[in-house]
Amino acid sequence: MIDGLYAVEFRTNNDHGNGIISITDGSINGGDSGYYYQGKLTQDGKSMKLKLAVRQYVAGFVSAFGTIGQFTLELEGREHDDEITIQLHGNVEGAFEQKINITAKRIQPLV
């Protein structure tokens, strides 16, 4: 996986949205209009797993899962051969019915 700045698009059962993340040595930090995300990615070849903590920083902002203030996503996925695109899917930890699909595209190297 190549470190960099990635644009993310996500879709849940009920909603969709977008944000931005940075990836540095498997550490992920980012956010959107009302939430920030942090986690550590493990990779085996092109396959990857990730637990991503999602925390609200704008009071009352509604997430793609509704009015949850904080939660953890359990994700797995794969880096495409182009080394620019990552596809992830998973759910809210402990809530298998709350599914999410994420596409991340590298837009810029980190400075």
N, C-alpha and C positions, 0 to 999 in steps of 0.2 A: 504494500500500500504506500502511496506517495503522500507525504505530508502536504498540507495546503489548506486553502479556504474553499469550502464547498457550499453550494446552494442546495437546500433540501426542500423537497415537496413531499407532503405526507397526506394520506387518506385513511380515515377511519370508517367504521360502519355508518356514522352519522354526519361526518363533516370532512373538510380538507383544509390545508393551509400550507404555509411555507416559512422558511427561516434560513439561518446561515450557521455553519459550524466551522471550527478550525480543528484539524487533526494534526497532532504532533506526537510522534513516537507512540501511537495508539491511544493517546489521551484525546478526548473529545470535549470541546467547550463551545457553546453557542446559544442561540435563542431566537425568539420571534417577538411579536408585539407585546406579549404579556407573560411569557415564560422563558426561563433559561434552562439549558440542558448541560449535564456533565456526566461523563462516564469513561470507562476504559475498555478498549476494543482488543480482543484476542483474535489472532489470525492463524490459520493453518492452510498454507497455499493461498488459494483465492477465496476460501470459505472463512467466515468470521462470525463471532458471537459478541454480544454487547449487552450490558446492563446500563441503562441510561436513566439517571435521576432527573426528573422534570419538576421544576419548582416555579410557582407563580411569583412574579415580582410587581405586577399591576393588580391591585385589589379589585375584585369583581370581574376580572377578565375571564371570559369563558374559553376553555380549551376545546380541542377537537373531540374530547370525550365528555364535555359538559362542564359542570361547575365543580371540578375537582381541583383543589388548591395545590396538591403535590402528589406525585405518583412515580413509580419506577416502571420503565418499559424493559421487557425481556425480548431481545431481538437476535435474529440470526440472518445471515445472508451471504452475499457473494460479490466480489469485485469483478467487474467485467474485464475482458481481455484488453480493452482500450486503456485500462488503468486510470480512467477518468471518472467512470460511473460506478456507483455502489448501489445495489438493491438489497433492502432489508425488509423483513416482515416479523411480526410478533404480536404481543399483547401486553396489556397492563398486568403487572405481576399479580398473580392470584385471581385474575379476572379474565379467563380465556375467551369469554364472549366479546371483550373489548379489544378488537383486533386493529392493527395498524400496518400499512405498507408505506415504505419510505424509499425515495430515490434521491441520491446525493450525487451531484456532479461537480467535479473540481473546476473552479473558476480562476484560481490564482495561486501561485506559490506563496508561502509565508515569507515575511521579511524579518 
